[in-house]
Structure formats: C-alpha cells, structure tokens
Amino acid sequence: QKEVEQDPGPLSVPEGAIVSLNCTYSNSAFQYFMWYRQYSRKGPELLMYTYSSGNKEDGRFTAQVDKSSKYISLFIRDSQPSDSATYLCAMSFNTGNQFYFGTGTSLTVIP
Amino acid sequence: DGGITQSPKYLFRKEGQNVTLSCEQNLNHDAMYWYRQDPGQGLRLIYYSQIVNDFQKGDIAEGYSVSREKKESFPLTVTSAQKNPTAFYLCASADATTEQYFGPGTRLTVT
C-alpha cells in the first residue's frame, strides 16, 4: 500500500465550477500537508501548506485536513482555464524530513 | 531574486556517460532534495540532505550520487549504472517550517 493515494483523473470541468481534489494517506504520524500545482514541463509550485488538522483559505483555494479520516482536500472555487494543471498532494512527518507525494491529479478547466 | 535554479533546462547524453545536474538555492534553506518524475509515476525521491556534508538515500538512489559541500548547492550525478536515466529531474529545498519549494527542473535524455 502506498503511503499517499491520489486519484490521477483526468478531471475535466467547465469554467466557474467548484473543483474538489483529494488524497488519502495511511500513516497517522503525518503532520504537515501541502498542495502543489504543476504546469506541463515546469517545477511544482507550492499552493497551500497546512499543519495538522483544520481548514486554510487563500483566495479561491481552500485546503482541508481531516486527520481522523486520514483525508485531505483542496477546493478551487470559480475555476479558471489557467487552473488547468496537475495538482500534487504531499505530506511529511516533521521538519526537514522526507516528503511523501501523491501521483497527481490532472485537471482541465474548459472555457 | 530568491529561489532555486537548476541548469541546464535540457540535457542530452550518450549512454555510458556520467552527467551532473546542477541545483543552487539562495533561500538559506538547510534541507535539499532530488526527485525524479516519470509520466504517471509522480515524484520519486532520489536523495535528500538535511545539513551540509550529510545526505540520505531516497527510494531510488541506485545509479545516482550527490554531494553537499555548501549549503547553497546540491549537485546530482547520474552515473552510467542508472539503467533508465531519461526523465525529468527536480530539485527542491525546504526550511524549518517544512515548506518545500521546487526548481524549474532539468529534462535529461540519454540515447
């Protein structure tokens, strides 16, 4: 069983839709949770960073962590064609340690 | 202008040759990482370093070597022992808050 599971998609939505991206994990010791956006042939860009459980909002993006269910989510409101990318979840146990990544979900927002 | 630089962006080598990929950061981060990304497989950790003059093997270290002589630099050598070296290589660094940032990547093609 992989440490982090993420549905690869692809996911296709119309412009303006609310997008929900999810990851599940197996190790309850994970404390730090991240979402990255990666455009084709580019390095991943850190979108959201959360410590432990709870919600975090940044503009159109909301990250949720449910440690009891070992489940994290990224919501994108009012999706735009420029949001079309691969979204990667990542998590780690502690500072400076190894990071564990999902395989990424490919998202296309159709104008 | 702070960030992580990787050079070159594209690299071509003949089979049997060693090649070194450069990674430099001016973010004053202690930890640095090398990942390999193949289509459909997400990010796989090659090596990481939490401090100068120290590094640890990741999940796929065979056929690769690294050094960490300076805090700013973490070069990766792809040796001739690496059976399938053609891939997109990503360098990253992280600070004490565990926020990990990526460079733009180097696409290596070995023929």
Chai-1 contact restraints between the chains, C-beta under 6 A:
chainA,res_idxA,chainB,res_idxB,connection_type,confidence,min_distance_angstrom,max_distance_angstrom,comment,restraint_id
A,Y32,B,T98,contact,1.0,0.0,6.0,A-B,restraint_1
A,G43,B,L90,contact,1.0,0.0,6.0,A-B,restraint_2
A,G43,B,F102,contact,1.0,0.0,6.0,A-B,restraint_3
A,G43,B,G103,contact,1.0,0.0,6.0,A-B,restraint_4
A,G43,B,P104,contact,1.0,0.0,6.0,A-B,restraint_5
A,G43,B,G105,contact,1.0,0.0,6.0,A-B,restraint_6
A,P44,B,F102,contact,1.0,0.0,6.0,A-B,restraint_7
A,Y49,B,E99,contact,1.0,0.0,6.0,A-B,restraint_8
A,S92,B,T98,contact,1.0,0.0,6.0,A-B,restraint_9
A,T95,B,A96,contact,1.0,0.0,6.0,A-B,restraint_10
A,T95,B,T98,contact,1.0,0.0,6.0,A-B,restraint_11
A,G96,B,A31,contact,1.0,0.0,6.0,A-B,restraint_12
A,G96,B,Q50,contact,1.0,0.0,6.0,A-B,restraint_13
A,F99,B,Q100,contact,1.0,0.0,6.0,A-B,restraint_14
A,F101,B,G42,contact,1.0,0.0,6.0,A-B,restraint_15
A,F101,B,L43,contact,1.0,0.0,6.0,A-B,restraint_16
A,T103,B,G42,contact,1.0,0.0,6.0,A-B,restraint_17
A,G104,B,G42,contact,1.0,0.0,6.0,A-B,restraint_18
